[in-house]
Every structure is written in C-alpha cells, then in structure tokens.
C-alpha cells in the first residue's frame, strides 16, 4: 500500500499566524526529537505543539540537505528560534565513509561525511492514512440521476453470480470508448442539508473495478480487476477516476468560516471515533480544500435553571478534530484525527 506523505515545501510555508508564539508550543515540550520508524508527523508535532496540524506554520526548511521536505527515521527534529520566533528544523544523520584523498594523521584512514540516500518510500507518513486508503479510490458523491443513466452489471459467465477478481462479467448500457477501466458503484443514501433541506448529492459506494474487453452493441464483456464485496446485477459503472493515491496533504485552517455538520459515517455506524471516515455537508462551494482541519463540537445540553427558572442552553463542547481528504461541490469526506468523546451524526463542525 502506498504511503500518503505530507510534503512541507518551502514555497508553501511563507505565511505565519499572528497570535503569540507561546500558544503554539506545548508546555514541557522537548528541544529535540529523534525520528523513529513508525512515527507520524502528527505524533511528532504533537510532542512540540498544542495543535499538531500547525506543524507547517513553524517548519523551517534546511536547504543544505536533499529532500528537506521529507522526514526519515533517524532524522533529528530540533526546536530553534529565528528572529525570536520558534521554528522546527530537521538535521539529517550523516554516514561516514572512507575518503578518497589518502591517509590522515599517523596513517589513519581519512573519512569524509556522506549524506545517506533515502527513498521517498522510507519517509514517515503524515498520519496513519492507511486507515482510509481504500476510501480514497472507492466512494464518491454523484448528482441525482447520474447512476440511473450509467451502464449496469448484468451477470457473470453462464449466468453465475459475479464473485470477484478474475471473473468475467457482462454489463449493459452506453459505454464511453475513451475509457478502458470502469469502477463499480452501488447507489446509497441521497443527502439533503439538515438545515436548508437543499439536495446535496447521492452517495455512491465503491464495489470494485473492471476493464472492458470488448463491446458488442450495448453489451460489454468485462474482466473483474478488483472487488471490495460481492458484485450484484444492477450495480452501476462509471469511468474510473484518474486520482493519484499518493495525495499530498497540507494540514491547514480553512480560508473561510465553516459551519457544518456530520451527516453520515462510512460503514453506516452511528457512533464515531478516531480514524472513522465521516461525511460533512460543506464542500468546494464553501471553500473547503483537501487538508483542511476542522474542530468537532457536541451540542451543549439543555438544562433547567433551578434559581431563575426556565431552560438554558449550555455551550457546545469541543469533542475532536477531523481533516478533509476529499471534496465535492457541496459535501466532503473527512477523517477523524482526534476524538475526546464518542461522536455522532449531527455533531457540529467548524473552524478550529
């Protein structure tokens, strides 16, 4: 499984927050940290910062090392101060190799430093995104009627049930000859905004992928490449999206004020926890971008005022953080990064 890396490129890290730097740093933070295998950037930044997703805001790129925007096990992360402001920088470990310039003092072999060579595959991940890797290439939100107009699965060979990868199958409909691969989708819930009742889109559950072997009139012969569960007659086919699995995430605050809600959870569960994938009712139209971090709030309880009488709404309680990893026009998929308590559908989501 490919890793999804957080590249903190220097050109993207020019802007800094205006609030006090002391608020960024966690009490009792270390001055340096040696990266270990299995670490994530989220975990490491959490040892230095109160808000781990603010890592890019104080990252200082060292131009003297190769790939300064990637972090590897063995690297030394140091907290330094430049012009009185805290910055995190990486020092790449050096490997000593025999030099070619001859012997040193008393005939000792002369050694010269050589920066170790690392493959980008060895770089540590931003967060454990393997938890949602499958969702990145499976599910999507489609317009009303889009699935009904798409080709659909008929049957397997000899009218057998379509089981899985390696099977041959047949589908019916109008196929675009510009595409050789199609994804199989099953129609899911149609979403409306819980407040405005505006139609937002239809959830299309990813079932698998196929390649088109040949087309005869409106009947296509398919080879099943991959399945996530049993394919059924009637499942729809849409051209496979050209989406890179190796997405680059820059955890950041949204550029606009966001007031949203969790309207569904992947897998249909009602109780939400860390690393669950949720769907929120805001998307590209509202300015959300991949990597945006949002705070999750539980609605405050309504209590009785026993002194003055009447009902009082208590303040909403901060309950976690999520990061948007895929956006659509009116909706987004997000990963729960932190959950201080059990979350649920209808919890509020807003700027952190």
C-alpha positions as a Markdown table, in Angstrom:
| # | Residue | x | y | z |
|---|---|---|---|---|
| 1 | Unk | 0.0 | 0.0 | 0.0 |
| 2 | Unk | 1.4 | 3.3 | -1.0 |
| 3 | Unk | 2.1 | 5.9 | 1.7 |
| 4 | Unk | 0.5 | 9.3 | 1.7 |
| 5 | Unk | 3.1 | 11.8 | 2.5 |
| 6 | Unk | 2.9 | 15.3 | 4.0 |
| 7 | Unk | 5.3 | 17.4 | 1.9 |
| 8 | Unk | 6.1 | 20.7 | 3.6 |
| 9 | Unk | 7.5 | 22.5 | 0.7 |
| 10 | Unk | 9.3 | 25.8 | 1.5 |
| 11 | Unk | 7.3 | 27.8 | -1.0 |
| 12 | Unk | 4.1 | 26.8 | 0.8 |
| 13 | Unk | 5.2 | 27.8 | 4.2 |
| 14 | Unk | 5.8 | 31.6 | 4.0 |
| 15 | Unk | 2.8 | 32.7 | 6.0 |
| 16 | Unk | 2.7 | 32.5 | 9.7 |
| 17 | Unk | 0.0 | 33.0 | 12.4 |
| 18 | Unk | -0.2 | 36.4 | 14.2 |
| 19 | Unk | -1.1 | 35.1 | 17.6 |
| 20 | Unk | 1.5 | 34.7 | 20.4 |
| 21 | Unk | 4.1 | 32.0 | 19.6 |
| 22 | Unk | 3.9 | 30.7 | 23.2 |
| 23 | Unk | 0.4 | 29.5 | 22.4 |
| 24 | Unk | 1.8 | 27.2 | 19.7 |
| 25 | Unk | 4.2 | 25.3 | 21.9 |
| 26 | Unk | 3.1 | 22.6 | 24.3 |
| 27 | Unk | 4.1 | 23.0 | 28.0 |
| 28 | Unk | 7.1 | 20.8 | 28.7 |
| 29 | Unk | 8.0 | 20.3 | 25.0 |
| 30 | Unk | 11.4 | 18.8 | 24.2 |
| 31 | Unk | 14.1 | 20.8 | 22.5 |
| 32 | Unk | 14.8 | 18.0 | 20.0 |
| 33 | Unk | 13.4 | 14.6 | 19.0 |
| 34 | Unk | 14.9 | 11.7 | 17.0 |
| 35 | Unk | 12.5 | 10.3 | 14.5 |
| 36 | Unk | 11.8 | 6.5 | 14.9 |
| 37 | Unk | 10.3 | 4.0 | 12.5 |
| 38 | Unk | 6.6 | 4.0 | 12.9 |
| 39 | Unk | 6.4 | 7.7 | 13.8 |
| 40 | Unk | 4.0 | 10.0 | 12.1 |
| 41 | Unk | 4.3 | 13.8 | 11.6 |
| 42 | Unk | 1.1 | 14.2 | 13.5 |
| 43 | Unk | 2.6 | 12.4 | 16.5 |
| 44 | Unk | 5.9 | 14.2 | 16.4 |
| 45 | Unk | 4.3 | 17.6 | 16.0 |
| 46 | Unk | 2.1 | 16.7 | 19.0 |
| 47 | Unk | 5.2 | 16.5 | 21.2 |
| 48 | Unk | 6.1 | 20.1 | 20.4 |
| 49 | Unk | 2.8 | 21.8 | 19.6 |
| 50 | Unk | -0.6 | 22.2 | 21.3 |
| 51 | Unk | -2.2 | 21.9 | 17.8 |
| 52 | Unk | -0.4 | 19.2 | 15.8 |
| 53 | Unk | -1.8 | 20.4 | 12.5 |
| 54 | Unk | 0.1 | 23.7 | 12.9 |
| 55 | Unk | 3.3 | 21.9 | 12.0 |
| 56 | Unk | 3.7 | 23.6 | 8.6 |
| 57 | Unk | 3.4 | 27.0 | 10.2 |
| 58 | Unk | 6.7 | 26.8 | 12.1 |
| 59 | Unk | 8.6 | 24.4 | 9.8 |
| 60 | Unk | 11.9 | 25.7 | 8.7 |
| 61 | Unk | 13.4 | 24.0 | 5.6 |
| 62 | Unk | 17.1 | 23.3 | 5.7 |
| 63 | Unk | 18.3 | 24.0 | 2.1 |
| 64 | Unk | 21.6 | 22.1 | 2.7 |
| 65 | Unk | 20.1 | 18.7 | 2.6 |
| 66 | Unk | 18.4 | 16.7 | -0.1 |
| 67 | Unk | 14.6 | 16.4 | 0.2 |
| 68 | Unk | 14.3 | 18.7 | 3.2 |
| 69 | Unk | 10.5 | 18.5 | 3.0 |
| 70 | Unk | 10.5 | 14.8 | 3.8 |
| 71 | Unk | 11.4 | 13.2 | 7.2 |
| 72 | Unk | 13.0 | 9.9 | 7.7 |
| 73 | Unk | 13.7 | 7.6 | 10.7 |
| 74 | Unk | 17.0 | 8.7 | 12.3 |
| 75 | Unk | 16.5 | 12.4 | 11.5 |
| 76 | Unk | 16.8 | 14.9 | 14.4 |
| 77 | Unk | 14.0 | 17.4 | 14.8 |
| 78 | Unk | 15.2 | 20.4 | 16.7 |
| 79 | Unk | 13.3 | 23.4 | 18.1 |
| 80 | Unk | 15.2 | 26.6 | 17.3 |
| 81 | Unk | 14.5 | 30.3 | 17.3 |
| 82 | Unk | 14.9 | 32.6 | 14.4 |
| 83 | Unk | 14.4 | 36.3 | 15.0 |
| 84 | Unk | 12.8 | 35.4 | 18.3 |
| 85 | Unk | 10.2 | 33.1 | 16.7 |
| 86 | Unk | 10.1 | 29.3 | 17.2 |
| 87 | Unk | 10.9 | 27.1 | 14.3 |
| 88 | Unk | 11.2 | 23.3 | 13.8 |
| 89 | Unk | 14.1 | 22.1 | 11.6 |
| 90 | Unk | 15.4 | 18.7 | 10.6 |
| 91 | Unk | 19.0 | 17.6 | 10.7 |
| 92 | Unk | 19.7 | 14.6 | 8.5 |
| 93 | Unk | 22.0 | 12.0 | 10.0 |
| 94 | Unk | 25.3 | 11.5 | 8.2 |
| 95 | Unk | 27.0 | 8.3 | 7.3 |
| 96 | Unk | 30.9 | 8.2 | 7.5 |
| 97 | Unk | 32.6 | 6.5 | 4.5 |
| 98 | Unk | 36.3 | 6.1 | 3.7 |
| 99 | Unk | 37.6 | 9.2 | 1.8 |
| 100 | Unk | 39.5 | 9.1 | -1.5 |
| 101 | Unk | 42.1 | 11.6 | -0.5 |
| 102 | Unk | 44.5 | 9.2 | 1.1 |
| 103 | Unk | 45.6 | 8.7 | 4.7 |
| 104 | Unk | 45.2 | 11.1 | 7.5 |
| 105 | Unk | 47.4 | 11.7 | 10.5 |
| 106 | Unk | 49.6 | 8.7 | 11.6 |
| 107 | Unk | 48.4 | 6.7 | 8.5 |
| 108 | Unk | 44.7 | 6.6 | 9.7 |
| 109 | Unk | 42.1 | 6.2 | 7.0 |
| 110 | Unk | 40.6 | 9.6 | 6.2 |
| 111 | Unk | 36.8 | 9.7 | 6.5 |
| 112 | Unk | 34.5 | 12.1 | 4.8 |
| 113 | Unk | 30.8 | 12.6 | 5.6 |
| 114 | Unk | 28.3 | 11.5 | 3.0 |
| 115 | Unk | 24.6 | 12.1 | 3.3 |
| 116 | Unk | 22.7 | 8.9 | 3.4 |
| 117 | Unk | 20.5 | 8.2 | 0.5 |
| 118 | Unk | 16.8 | 7.6 | 1.3 |
| 119 | Unk | 13.9 | 6.5 | -0.9 |
| 120 | Unk | 10.8 | 8.6 | -0.6 |
| 121 | Unk | 9.0 | 5.3 | 0.3 |
| 122 | Unk | 11.0 | 5.3 | 3.6 |
| 123 | Unk | 9.7 | 8.7 | 4.6 |
| 124 | Unk | 7.4 | 8.8 | 7.5 |
| 125 | Unk | 3.7 | 9.3 | 6.9 |
| 126 | Unk | 1.7 | 12.4 | 8.0 |
| 127 | Unk | -0.9 | 10.4 | 9.8 |
| 128 | Unk | -1.9 | 6.7 | 9.6 |
| 129 | Unk | -3.8 | 7.3 | 6.4 |
| 130 | Unk | -3.7 | 3.6 | 5.5 |
| 131 | Unk | -6.8 | 3.6 | 7.6 |
| 132 | Unk | -8.7 | 5.4 | 4.8 |
| 133 | Unk | -6.5 | 4.5 | 1.8 |
| 134 | Unk | -9.3 | 2.3 | 0.3 |
| 135 | Unk | -11.8 | 5.1 | 0.6 |
| 136 | Unk | -9.7 | 7.4 | -1.4 |
| 137 | Unk | -10.3 | 5.4 | -4.6 |
| 138 | Unk | -13.7 | 3.9 | -3.8 |
| 139 | Unk | -16.6 | 6.1 | -2.8 |
| 140 | Unk | -17.8 | 9.3 | -4.4 |
| 141 | Unk | -20.7 | 11.7 | -4.4 |
| 142 | Unk | -22.7 | 11.9 | -7.6 |
| 143 | Unk | -25.5 | 14.0 | -9.0 |
| 144 | Unk | -29.1 | 13.0 | -8.9 |
| 145 | Unk | -29.9 | 10.6 | -11.8 |
| 146 | Unk | -26.2 | 10.0 | -12.6 |
| 147 | Unk | -26.1 | 6.4 | -11.6 |
| 148 | Unk | -29.5 | 5.6 | -13.2 |
| 149 | Unk | -28.1 | 6.8 | -16.5 |
| 150 | Unk | -24.9 | 4.8 | -16.3 |
| 151 | Unk | -24.3 | 1.3 | -17.6 |
| 152 | Unk | -25.1 | -1.5 | -15.1 |
| 153 | Unk | -24.0 | -5.1 | -14.4 |
| 154 | Unk | -26.0 | -7.9 | -16.0 |
| 155 | Unk | -24.4 | -11.2 | -14.9 |
| 156 | Unk | -21.3 | -13.4 | -14.7 |
| 157 | Unk | -20.5 | -16.1 | -17.2 |
| 158 | Unk | -23.1 | -18.8 | -17.6 |
| 159 | Unk | -25.4 | -16.6 | -15.5 |
| 160 | Unk | -23.3 | -17.2 | -12.5 |
| 161 | Unk | -23.2 | -14.7 | -9.6 |
| 162 | Unk | -20.4 | -12.2 | -10.1 |
| 163 | Unk | -18.0 | -13.2 | -7.4 |
| 164 | Unk | -14.7 | -11.3 | -7.5 |
| 165 | Unk | -11.4 | -10.5 | -9.1 |
| 166 | Unk | -10.6 | -12.7 | -12.1 |
| 167 | Unk | -14.2 | -13.3 | -13.1 |
| 168 | Unk | -15.6 | -12.4 | -16.5 |
| 169 | Unk | -18.9 | -10.5 | -16.4 |
| 170 | Unk | -21.3 | -8.6 | -18.7 |
| 171 | Unk | -22.8 | -5.2 | -18.4 |
| 172 | Unk | -25.4 | -3.2 | -20.4 |
| 173 | Unk | -25.5 | 0.5 | -21.3 |
| 174 | Unk | -23.8 | 3.2 | -23.2 |
| 175 | Unk | -20.0 | 2.9 | -22.8 |
| 176 | Unk | -17.5 | 5.6 | -23.5 |
| 177 | Unk | -14.8 | 4.1 | -25.7 |
| 178 | Unk | -12.3 | 6.7 | -24.4 |
| 179 | Unk | -12.3 | 4.7 | -21.1 |
| 180 | Unk | -11.0 | 1.1 | -20.7 |
| 181 | Unk | -11.4 | 0.9 | -17.0 |
| 182 | Unk | -14.7 | 1.4 | -15.0 |
| 183 | Unk | -15.5 | 1.5 | -11.3 |
| 184 | Unk | -18.5 | -0.4 | -10.0 |
| 185 | Unk | -20.8 | 1.6 | -7.7 |
| 186 | Unk | -23.9 | 0.8 | -5.6 |
| 187 | Unk | -26.4 | 3.6 | -5.0 |
| 188 | Unk | -26.5 | 4.7 | -1.4 |
| 189 | Unk | -28.1 | 7.4 | 0.6 |
| 190 | Unk | -29.3 | 10.6 | -1.0 |
| 191 | Unk | -28.4 | 13.6 | 1.1 |
| 192 | Unk | -30.2 | 16.8 | 1.9 |
| 193 | Unk | -28.8 | 19.6 | 4.0 |
| 194 | Unk | -30.2 | 19.1 | 7.6 |
| 195 | Unk | -31.0 | 22.8 | 7.9 |
| 196 | Unk | -31.8 | 24.2 | 4.4 |
| 197 | Unk | -33.1 | 20.9 | 3.0 |
| 198 | Unk | -31.1 | 21.6 | -0.2 |
| 199 | Unk | -30.3 | 18.4 | -2.2 |
| 200 | Unk | -26.5 | 17.8 | -1.8 |
| 201 | Unk | -25.8 | 14.6 | -3.7 |
| 202 | Unk | -26.0 | 10.8 | -3.7 |
| 203 | Unk | -23.5 | 8.5 | -2.0 |
| 204 | Unk | -22.1 | 6.0 | -4.5 |
| 205 | Unk | -20.5 | 3.1 | -2.7 |
| 206 | Unk | -17.4 | 1.7 | -4.4 |
| 207 | Unk | -17.7 | -2.0 | -5.0 |
| 208 | Unk | -14.8 | -2.7 | -7.4 |
| 209 | Unk | -13.1 | -2.0 | -10.7 |
| 210 | Unk | -13.3 | -3.7 | -14.2 |
| 211 | Unk | -11.6 | -3.5 | -17.5 |
| 212 | Unk | -13.6 | -3.5 | -20.8 |
| 213 | Unk | -12.6 | -6.4 | -23.0 |
| 214 | Unk | -15.0 | -5.7 | -25.8 |
| 215 | Unk | -18.3 | -4.0 | -26.6 |
| 216 | Unk | -21.0 | -5.5 | -28.8 |
| 217 | Unk | -23.8 | -3.0 | -29.4 |
| 218 | Unk | -24.7 | -2.0 | -25.8 |
| 219 | Unk | -23.4 | -5.2 | -24.2 |
| 220 | Unk | -19.9 | -5.0 | -22.8 |
| 221 | Unk | -17.7 | -8.0 | -21.8 |
| 222 | Unk | -15.7 | -7.2 | -18.7 |
| 223 | Unk | -12.9 | -8.5 | -16.6 |
| 224 | Unk | -13.2 | -8.0 | -12.9 |
| 225 | Unk | -10.0 | -6.5 | -11.7 |
| 226 | Unk | -10.8 | -5.9 | -8.0 |
| 227 | Unk | -13.7 | -6.1 | -5.7 |
| 228 | Unk | -14.4 | -4.9 | -2.1 |
| 229 | Unk | -17.5 | -7.0 | -1.8 |
| 230 | Unk | -19.7 | -9.2 | -4.0 |
| 231 | Unk | -20.8 | -7.5 | -7.2 |
| 232 | Unk | -24.6 | -7.7 | -7.8 |
| 233 | Unk | -26.6 | -7.4 | -11.0 |
| 234 | Unk | -27.8 | -3.8 | -11.2 |
| 235 | Unk | -24.7 | -2.2 | -9.8 |
| 236 | Unk | -23.7 | 0.7 | -11.9 |
| 237 | Unk | -20.5 | 1.5 | -13.8 |
| 238 | Unk | -18.8 | 4.9 | -14.0 |
| 239 | Unk | -15.4 | 5.7 | -15.7 |
| 240 | Unk | -12.6 | 5.2 | -13.2 |
| 241 | Unk | -11.4 | 8.5 | -11.9 |
| 242 | Unk | -7.8 | 9.5 | -12.6 |
| 243 | Unk | -6.9 | 10.1 | -9.0 |
| 244 | Unk | -3.4 | 9.7 | -7.5 |
| 245 | Unk | -3.3 | 7.6 | -4.4 |
| 246 | Unk | -0.1 | 9.4 | -3.3 |
| 247 | Unk | -2.0 | 12.6 | -2.4 |
| 248 | Unk | -0.1 | 15.4 | -0.7 |
| 249 | Unk | -1.8 | 16.8 | 2.4 |
| 250 | Unk | -1.0 | 20.2 | 4.0 |
| 251 | Unk | -2.9 | 20.4 | 7.3 |
| 252 | Unk | -4.3 | 23.9 | 7.4 |
| 253 | Unk | -7.2 | 26.0 | 8.6 |
| 254 | Unk | -9.9 | 26.8 | 6.0 |
| 255 | Unk | -9.7 | 30.1 | 4.3 |
| 256 | Unk | -13.4 | 30.8 | 5.0 |
| 257 | Unk | -15.6 | 30.4 | 8.1 |
| 258 | Unk | -17.1 | 27.0 | 8.1 |
| 259 | Unk | -20.3 | 26.0 | 9.9 |
| 260 | Unk | -21.1 | 22.3 | 9.1 |
| 261 | Unk | -22.4 | 19.1 | 10.5 |
| 262 | Unk | -21.5 | 15.4 | 10.3 |
| 263 | Unk | -24.3 | 14.0 | 8.2 |
| 264 | Unk | -23.1 | 10.4 | 7.7 |
| 265 | Unk | -20.4 | 7.9 | 8.6 |
| 266 | Unk | -18.7 | 5.5 | 6.3 |
| 267 | Unk | -19.9 | 2.0 | 7.1 |
| 268 | Unk | -23.2 | 3.1 | 8.4 |
| 269 | Unk | -22.3 | 3.2 | 12.1 |
| 270 | Unk | -23.8 | 5.8 | 14.3 |
| 271 | Unk | -21.1 | 6.2 | 16.9 |
| 272 | Unk | -18.0 | 7.8 | 15.6 |
| 273 | Unk | -14.4 | 7.5 | 16.9 |
| 274 | Unk | -10.8 | 8.1 | 15.9 |
| 275 | Unk | -10.0 | 7.3 | 12.3 |
| 276 | Unk | -13.6 | 6.9 | 11.2 |
| 277 | Unk | -14.4 | 8.5 | 7.9 |
| 278 | Unk | -17.3 | 10.9 | 8.0 |
| 279 | Unk | -19.3 | 13.0 | 5.5 |
| 280 | Unk | -20.0 | 16.6 | 6.2 |
| 281 | Unk | -22.4 | 19.0 | 4.5 |
| 282 | Unk | -19.9 | 21.5 | 3.2 |
| 283 | Unk | -17.6 | 21.3 | 0.2 |
| 284 | Unk | -15.8 | 23.2 | -2.6 |
| 285 | Unk | -18.6 | 25.6 | -2.9 |
| 286 | Unk | -17.9 | 26.8 | 0.7 |
| 287 | Unk | -14.2 | 27.0 | 0.1 |
| 288 | Unk | -13.1 | 23.7 | 1.7 |
| 289 | Unk | -9.9 | 22.2 | 0.4 |
| 290 | Unk | -8.1 | 18.9 | 0.9 |
| 291 | Unk | -6.1 | 19.0 | 4.1 |
| 292 | Unk | -8.3 | 21.5 | 5.9 |
| 293 | Unk | -8.6 | 20.7 | 9.6 |
| 294 | Unk | -11.9 | 21.4 | 11.4 |
| 295 | Unk | -13.0 | 21.1 | 15.0 |
| 296 | Unk | -15.9 | 18.9 | 16.1 |
| 297 | Unk | -18.3 | 20.1 | 18.7 |
| 298 | Unk | -21.0 | 18.2 | 20.6 |
| 299 | Unk | -24.2 | 20.3 | 21.1 |
| 300 | Unk | -24.5 | 21.7 | 24.6 |
| 301 | Unk | -27.1 | 20.2 | 26.8 |
| 302 | Unk | -30.3 | 21.9 | 27.7 |
| 303 | Unk | -30.7 | 22.2 | 31.5 |
| 304 | Unk | -33.2 | 23.6 | 33.9 |
| 305 | Unk | -32.3 | 26.8 | 35.8 |
| 306 | Unk | -33.4 | 26.0 | 39.3 |
| 307 | Unk | -32.8 | 29.5 | 40.5 |
| 308 | Unk | -34.4 | 31.7 | 37.8 |
| 309 | Unk | -36.4 | 29.1 | 36.2 |
| 310 | Unk | -36.7 | 28.2 | 32.5 |
| 311 | Unk | -34.4 | 26.2 | 30.2 |
| 312 | Unk | -30.8 | 27.2 | 29.5 |
| 313 | Unk | -28.7 | 26.0 | 26.5 |
| 314 | Unk | -25.2 | 25.1 | 27.7 |
| 315 | Unk | -22.2 | 26.0 | 25.4 |
| 316 | Unk | -21.2 | 23.4 | 22.7 |
| 317 | Unk | -18.3 | 21.2 | 23.9 |
| 318 | Unk | -15.2 | 20.6 | 21.8 |
| 319 | Unk | -15.0 | 16.9 | 21.1 |
| 320 | Unk | -12.4 | 16.3 | 18.4 |
| 321 | Unk | -10.7 | 17.2 | 15.2 |
| 322 | Unk | -11.1 | 16.0 | 11.6 |
| 323 | Unk | -9.2 | 16.5 | 8.4 |
| 324 | Unk | -10.9 | 16.8 | 4.9 |
| 325 | Unk | -9.3 | 14.4 | 2.5 |
| 326 | Unk | -11.8 | 14.6 | -0.4 |
| 327 | Unk | -14.1 | 17.4 | -1.6 |
| 328 | Unk | -17.1 | 17.6 | -3.8 |
| 329 | Unk | -19.2 | 20.6 | -4.7 |
| 330 | Unk | -21.5 | 20.5 | -1.7 |
| 331 | Unk | -20.0 | 17.8 | 0.5 |
| 332 | Unk | -16.7 | 16.4 | 1.8 |
| 333 | Unk | -15.2 | 13.2 | 3.1 |
| 334 | Unk | -13.1 | 13.7 | 6.3 |
| 335 | Unk | -11.0 | 11.6 | 8.7 |
| 336 | Unk | -11.5 | 11.9 | 12.4 |
| 337 | Unk | -8.0 | 12.6 | 13.8 |
| 338 | Unk | -8.9 | 13.1 | 17.4 |
| 339 | Unk | -12.0 | 12.2 | 19.4 |
| 340 | Unk | -12.2 | 13.2 | 23.1 |
| 341 | Unk | -15.6 | 11.5 | 23.4 |
| 342 | Unk | -18.0 | 9.5 | 21.4 |
| 343 | Unk | -19.0 | 11.4 | 18.3 |
| 344 | Unk | -22.2 | 11.0 | 16.3 |
| 345 | Unk | -24.1 | 12.1 | 13.2 |
| 346 | Unk | -25.4 | 15.7 | 13.6 |
| 347 | Unk | -22.4 | 16.8 | 15.6 |
| 348 | Unk | -21.2 | 20.3 | 14.6 |
| 349 | Unk | -18.1 | 21.1 | 12.7 |
| 350 | Unk | -16.4 | 24.5 | 12.5 |
| 351 | Unk | -13.1 | 26.3 | 12.2 |
| 352 | Unk | -10.5 | 25.1 | 14.8 |
